[in-house]
Every structure is written in structure tokens, then in C-alpha cells.
Amino acid sequence: MDEIEERALKLIRRSSDGILQNQLWKELEIDSRRCTRIIRRLLDAAMVERESVVVDGIRTYRIRFTGGTRKFELLIAGNLFDPCVGCIDECKPHRCAQLNKWIRGLGAEL
């Protein structure tokens, strides 16, 4: 993510109600085309959502922060969180009891 995308995301996150796309490109001091490309990348990354709105008779979009693409459910098996996340042990994965227990929770065997 480049600097302008990070600035755009900060502006979007700042408002719980979201920000109008035409307001966003004005605040970023960029043209509407560039803003549209930035929004497209953020949409593709599932970091924002876009809703069509009409404000003062002008059609624009309201952009809201969605929290990104982090899918933590992929790190959970049953009710067990992946033990390797944040682990600082230098173990061999095929001999790690915690990892093996978690994998069995997925229904897989080593």
C-alpha cells in the first residue's frame, strides 16, 4: 500500500459514517480518477465498502471502512486458535504437540 492509499484509508477510518468519495479526493488533493483507482484497490482488498448516494442532487459514493481482509476464522479449528501465531519457540513442526493437536482439530492427520 502506498502513502496516498494509507492517507485515504486513515481519512475513511476517521469517520464512523464513512466519507463521500468526492470529499475524499478533495481532501487528498488528487483528481477523481486517481481516487477511483485507490478506492478500487481498497475494495479489492476488502478494506472498504462503497454505497451509492445522492447528495445535493449529485451522485457520489459513501466509502466506509470494513476492517480489511483478515480472516481469523482460518486460524481456528474447533475452538482452538492456531498455536503458531505469535509462537517464539524454535520447534520442528512435525514434532510440535500443540501444532499437531490443532491440526487434528481440523480433521487432518500428519
VOBA-1610 file (N, C-alpha, C; in pm, whole numbers, padded with zeros to 5 digits, always signed):
BEGIN
Met+00086-00117+00000Met+00000+00000+00000Met+00091+00124+00000Asp+00066+00215-00093Asp+00150+00334-00100Asp+00099+00441-00003Glu+00173+00550+00005Glu+00144+00656+00102Glu+00006+00717+00083Ile-00031+00742-00041Ile-00161+00805-00068Ile-00276+00712-00030Glu-00259+00580-00052Glu-00361+00484-00011Glu-00374+00480+00141Glu-00262+00488+00210Glu-00264+00490+00356Glu-00334+00614+00408Arg-00308+00728+00346Arg-00376+00852+00385Arg-00526+00840+00359Ala-00562+00784+00245Ala-00704+00766+00212Ala-00771+00677+00316Leu-00706+00567+00351Leu-00763+00475+00449Leu-00780+00542+00586Lys-00684+00626+00626Lys-00696+00698+00752Lys-00815+00791+00751Leu-00834+00861+00639Leu-00949+00952+00629Leu-01080+00874+00634Ile-01084+00759+00569Ile-01205+00677+00567Ile-01234+00624+00707Arg-01131+00578+00775Arg-01148+00521+00910Arg-01189+00626+01012Arg-01149+00749+00990Arg-01174+00856+01087Arg-01323+00876+01114Ser-01406+00856+01015Ser-01549+00878+01031Ser-01624+00745+01042Ser-01701+00731+01148Ser-01778+00608+01164Ser-01887+00597+01059Asp-01927+00711+01004Asp-02030+00715+00899Asp-01970+00702+00760Gly-01839+00698+00749Gly-01773+00694+00620Gly-01750+00833+00566Ile-01699+00840+00444Ile-01667+00967+00381Ile-01717+00961+00237Leu-01764+01073+00188Leu-01807+01079+00048Leu-01684+01075-00041Gln-01694+01000-00151Gln-01578+00983-00238Gln-01532+01117-00295Asn-01626+01206-00332Asn-01584+01335-00386Asn-01517+01421-00279Gln-01553+01403-00153Gln-01487+01472-00043Gln-01347+01414-00022Leu-01334+01282-00039Leu-01206+01215-00019Leu-01101+01265-00117Trp-01136+01273-00247Trp-01033+01315-00342Trp-00996+01461-00324Lys-01090+01541-00275Lys-01058+01682-00248Lys-00963+01693-00128Glu-00991+01615-00023Glu-00904+01620+00095Glu-00764+01564+00066Leu-00756+01467-00023Leu-00627+01410-00060Leu-00553+01496-00163Glu-00626+01593-00218Glu-00571+01681-00321Glu-00522+01602-00443Ile-00609+01511-00488Ile-00582+01433-00609Ile-00705+01443-00699Asp-00691+01399-00824Asp-00808+01405-00913Asp-00899+01285-00888Ser-01022+01296-00938Ser-01122+01194-00911Ser-01085+01059-00970Arg-01016+01058-01085Arg-00974+00930-01145Arg-00877+00855-01055Arg-00780+00926-01004Arg-00683+00862-00915Arg-00752+00810-00790Cys-00845+00888-00737Cys-00919+00846-00618Cys-00998+00719-00648Thr-01059+00713-00765Thr-01136+00595-00804Thr-01047+00471-00808Arg-00926+00485-00860Arg-00832+00371-00865Arg-00791+00328-00724Ile-00770+00425-00636Ile-00734+00392-00497Ile-00849+00319-00429Ile-00970+00371-00447Ile-01088+00306-00388Ile-01104+00165-00442Arg-01079+00145-00571Arg-01090+00013-00632Arg-00993-00085-00565Arg-00869-00041-00541Arg-00771-00129-00474Arg-00815-00161-00331Leu-00869-00061-00262Leu-00916-00085-00125Leu-01038-00176-00123Leu-01125-00161-00223Leu-01240-00251-00236Leu-01194-00394-00264Asp-01099-00409-00355Asp-01048-00542-00389Asp-00983-00611-00270Ala-00923-00530-00182Ala-00860-00585-00061Ala-00961-00601+00052Ala-01088-00571+00026Ala-01197-00581+00125Ala-01171-00494+00248Met-01103-00383+00228Met-01076-00291+00338Met-01186-00186+00352Val-01259-00162+00243Val-01368-00064+00245Val-01488-00120+00171Glu-01602-00055+00194Glu-01721-00083+00115Glu-01771+00048+00058Arg-01845+00041-00051Arg-01890+00161-00121Arg-02040+00154-00141Glu-02107+00265-00109Glu-02252+00273-00123Glu-02285+00395-00208Ser-02367+00376-00310Ser-02409+00487-00395Ser-02507+00576-00320Val-02481+00707-00322Val-02568+00804-00255Val-02585+00927-00344Val-02689+01004-00317Val-02710+01132-00386Val-02707+01241-00280Val-02616+01338-00300Val-02601+01448-00206Val-02614+01578-00284Asp-02711+01661-00246Asp-02738+01787-00316Asp-02758+01765-00465Gly-02827+01657-00499Gly-02857+01628-00639Gly-02741+01570-00718Ile-02631+01542-00652Ile-02512+01488-00720Ile-02488+01345-00671Arg-02473+01254-00768Arg-02446+01115-00733Arg-02299+01098-00698Thr-02275+01033-00584Thr-02139+01004-00541Thr-02145+00873-00462Tyr-02038+00840-00398Tyr-02034+00718-00316Tyr-01992+00753-00175Arg-02050+00679-00080Arg-02005+00687+00059Arg-01912+00568+00079Ile-01794+00596+00126Ile-01692+00492+00147Ile-01680+00469+00297Arg-01692+00341+00336Arg-01680+00305+00478Arg-01571+00200+00496Phe-01503+00210+00608Phe-01401+00113+00646Phe-01469-00016+00690Thr-01418-00130+00643Thr-01476-00259+00681Thr-01384-00342+00769Gly-01260-00302+00782Gly-01170-00376+00870Gly-01067-00459+00799Gly-01070-00467+00668Gly-00966-00539+00596Gly-00996-00683+00572Thr-00896-00755+00522Thr-00914-00891+00476Thr-00875-00995+00579Arg-00851-00954+00698Arg-00807-01050+00798Arg-00918-01150+00826Lys-00893-01275+00797Lys-00993-01379+00817Lys-00943-01471+00928Phe-00969-01429+01050Phe-00918-01502+01165Phe-00980-01639+01179Glu-01098-01659+01120Glu-01159-01791+01131Glu-01073-01898+01064Leu-00983-01857+00973Leu-00893-01953+00910Leu-00785-02001+01007Leu-00772-01934+01119Leu-00672-01970+01219Leu-00732-02046+01337Ile-00858-02085+01321Ile-00928-02152+01431Ile-00976-02289+01386Ala-00951-02388+01467Ala-01003-02523+01443Ala-01083-02559+01567Gly-01212-02587+01547Gly-01298-02610+01664Gly-01300-02483+01745Asn-01255-02491+01866Asn-01244-02370+01948Asn-01097-02341+01980Leu-01006-02397+01902Leu-00863-02379+01927Leu-00802-02285+01825Phe-00732-02183+01872Phe-00662-02088+01787Phe-00528-02146+01745Asp-00487-02121+01621Asp-00360-02173+01569Asp-00247-02142+01667Pro-00180-02243+01719Pro-00076-02221+01820Pro+00051-02157+01764Cys+00067-02156+01633Cys+00189-02100+01574Cys+00185-01947+01566Val+00065-01890+01573Val+00053-01745+01565Val+00114-01686+01692Gly+00219-01611+01675Gly+00286-01549+01789Gly+00381-01640+01863Cys+00396-01764+01819Cys+00485-01859+01886Cys+00630-01818+01863Ile+00710-01822+01968Ile+00852-01787+01954Ile+00943-01909+01970Asp+00883-02026+01991Asp+00962-02148+02005Asp+01022-02186+01869Glu+01142-02236+01874Glu+01206-02284+01752Glu+01191-02435+01747Cys+01073-02479+01711Cys+01044-02621+01710Cys+01041-02674+01568Lys+01034-02804+01557Lys+01014-02869+01429Lys+00865-02896+01418Pro+00798-02839+01318Pro+00651-02850+01310Pro+00598-02992+01322His+00666-03091+01265His+00614-03228+01272His+00627-03288+01412Arg+00700-03221+01502Arg+00714-03270+01639Arg+00649-03178+01743Cys+00581-03075+01698Cys+00519-02979+01791Cys+00384-03034+01836Ala+00373-03064+01966Ala+00250-03122+02020Ala+00131-03026+02004Gln+00154-02898+02027Gln+00044-02801+02016Gln-00005-02791+01872Leu+00088-02787+01777Leu+00050-02778+01636Leu-00022-02905+01591Asn+00028-03020+01634Asn-00035-03147+01596Asn-00177-03157+01651Lys-00199-03110+01773Lys-00332-03110+01832Lys-00425-03020+01751Trp-00375-02905+01711Trp-00454-02811+01632Trp-00490-02871+01496Ile-00394-02935+01431Ile-00417-02997+01300Ile-00522-03108+01313Arg-00513-03188+01418Arg-00615-03291+01440Arg-00753-03230+01456Gly-00759-03110+01515Gly-00885-03038+01527Gly-00942-03001+01391Leu-00857-02991+01290Leu-00901-02964+01154Leu-00953-03090+01086Gly-00925-03205+01147Gly-00967-03331+01089Gly-00861-03389+00999Ala-00741-03335+01004Ala-00631-03384+00919Ala-00536-03465+01005Glu-00466-03554+00941Glu-00366-03634+01011Glu-00228-03602+00951Leu-00126-03611+01034Leu+00010-03589+00984Leu+00068-03715+00926
//
